[in-house]
Amino acid sequence: MLQGPNLEASAALAKVVSIPVVVSGGVSSLDDLRRAALLPVAGAIVGRALYTGAVDLAAALEAVECS
């Protein structure tokens, strides 16, 4: 709940499974997304942070170089 995702566990899981892993749960800032973009994961779910305005979608896409 906006307390930051467990990036270490997500990265560890991504390294041992053969299916795409998506970071979820607690993404609350652009910094969370920037750190997730450095991991071997398929993506990240940004839920509540978008609704509350804590994360702007355009800024998030720019932060991880998506368009």
C-alpha positions as CSV (number, residue, x, y, z in Angstrom):
1,M,0.0,0.0,0.0
2,L,2.3,2.6,-1.3
3,Q,5.2,1.5,0.8
4,G,7.5,0.4,-2.0
5,P,7.6,-3.0,-3.8
6,N,9.9,-5.8,-2.7
7,L,12.3,-5.4,-5.6
8,E,14.9,-7.8,-4.2
9,A,12.4,-10.6,-4.0
10,S,11.0,-9.8,-7.5
11,A,14.5,-9.9,-9.0
12,A,15.3,-13.1,-7.2
13,L,12.1,-14.7,-8.5
14,A,12.7,-13.5,-12.1
15,K,16.1,-15.1,-12.1
16,V,14.8,-18.6,-11.2
17,V,11.6,-18.9,-13.2
18,S,11.1,-19.0,-17.0
19,I,8.0,-16.9,-17.1
20,P,7.8,-13.1,-17.0
21,V,7.7,-11.5,-13.6
22,V,5.9,-8.3,-12.9
23,V,6.7,-6.1,-10.0
24,S,3.5,-5.3,-8.0
25,G,2.4,-4.1,-4.7
26,G,3.4,-0.8,-3.3
27,V,4.8,1.2,-6.2
28,S,4.5,4.7,-4.9
29,S,7.1,6.8,-6.7
30,L,9.0,7.3,-9.9
31,D,12.1,6.1,-8.0
32,D,10.4,2.8,-7.4
33,L,9.8,2.5,-11.1
34,R,13.3,3.6,-12.0
35,R,14.7,0.9,-9.7
36,A,12.3,-1.7,-11.1
37,A,13.4,-0.8,-14.7
38,L,16.9,-2.0,-13.8
39,L,15.8,-5.5,-12.9
40,P,15.2,-8.5,-15.1
41,V,11.4,-8.1,-14.8
42,A,8.7,-7.7,-17.5
43,G,7.1,-4.6,-16.0
44,A,5.5,-3.1,-13.0
45,I,1.9,-2.4,-11.8
46,V,1.2,1.1,-10.6
47,G,-2.3,1.2,-9.1
48,R,-3.2,3.4,-6.3
49,A,-0.3,5.8,-6.9
50,L,-1.9,6.8,-10.2
51,Y,-5.3,7.4,-8.6
52,T,-3.9,9.5,-5.8
53,G,-1.6,11.5,-8.1
54,A,1.6,10.3,-6.4
55,V,2.7,9.1,-9.8
56,D,1.9,10.8,-13.1
57,L,1.6,8.4,-16.0
58,A,3.4,10.5,-18.5
59,A,6.3,11.1,-16.1
60,A,6.4,7.4,-15.2
61,L,6.7,6.4,-18.9
62,E,9.4,9.0,-19.4
63,A,11.2,7.8,-16.3
64,V,11.5,4.3,-17.6
65,E,12.0,5.4,-21.2
66,C,8.7,4.0,-22.6
67,S,6.5,5.6,-25.1
